[in-house]
């Protein structure tokens, strides 16, 4: 499932919107992870914090009614691509969330399906299944 440029832009915008709430002084040094939940039936991408508060959501047309066999794999690839690009562009540098924190993909029951990106203060390398292979 290939996403259009506009869908990638929507994903990035939703992540940016979700993180805007952490830029206020009252959320300084908050401990949380960011949970991204793609929903196959509706094509929605919902973004939550650890307290399951909805931070942002967006509709990704290509995800609506997608093939169930490769849905989460395709979503993981798309989300990792966008998050890594945002990280490389410095989008998470000034975010006042206690490090380390991570972006994780979750299912409908909020169970973790994949670690998408881990943000840490140092150059710690986290081993993934792909790296170990």
Secondary structure as the mmCIF struct_conf table of DSSP 4:
data_model
#
loop_
_struct_conf.conf_type_id
_struct_conf.id
_struct_conf.beg_label_comp_id
_struct_conf.beg_label_asym_id
_struct_conf.beg_label_seq_id
_struct_conf.end_label_comp_id
_struct_conf.end_label_asym_id
_struct_conf.end_label_seq_id
HELX_LH_PP_P HELX_LH_PP_P1 UNK A 2 UNK A 4
HELX_RH_AL_P HELX_RH_AL_P1 UNK A 5 UNK A 20
HELX_RH_3T_P HELX_RH_3T_P1 UNK A 21 UNK A 23
BEND BEND1 UNK A 24 UNK A 24
HELX_RH_3T_P HELX_RH_3T_P2 UNK A 25 UNK A 27
TURN_TY1_P TURN_TY1_P1 UNK A 28 UNK A 29
STRN STRN1 UNK A 30 UNK A 30
STRN STRN2 UNK A 34 UNK A 38
TURN_TY1_P TURN_TY1_P2 UNK A 40 UNK A 42
STRN STRN3 UNK A 44 UNK A 48
TURN_TY1_P TURN_TY1_P3 UNK A 50 UNK A 51
STRN STRN4 UNK A 54 UNK A 59
HELX_RH_3T_P HELX_RH_3T_P3 UNK A 61 UNK A 63
TURN_TY1_P TURN_TY1_P4 UNK A 64 UNK A 65
TURN_TY1_P TURN_TY1_P5 UNK A 68 UNK A 70
HELX_RH_AL_P HELX_RH_AL_P2 UNK A 71 UNK A 88
TURN_TY1_P TURN_TY1_P6 UNK A 89 UNK A 94
STRN STRN5 UNK A 97 UNK A 97
HELX_LH_PP_P HELX_LH_PP_P2 UNK A 98 UNK A 98
BEND BEND2 UNK A 99 UNK A 100
STRN STRN6 UNK A 101 UNK A 106
TURN_TY1_P TURN_TY1_P7 UNK A 108 UNK A 109
STRN STRN7 UNK A 112 UNK A 119
BEND BEND3 UNK A 121 UNK A 122
HELX_LH_PP_P HELX_LH_PP_P3 UNK A 124 UNK A 127
HELX_RH_AL_P HELX_RH_AL_P3 UNK A 129 UNK A 132
#
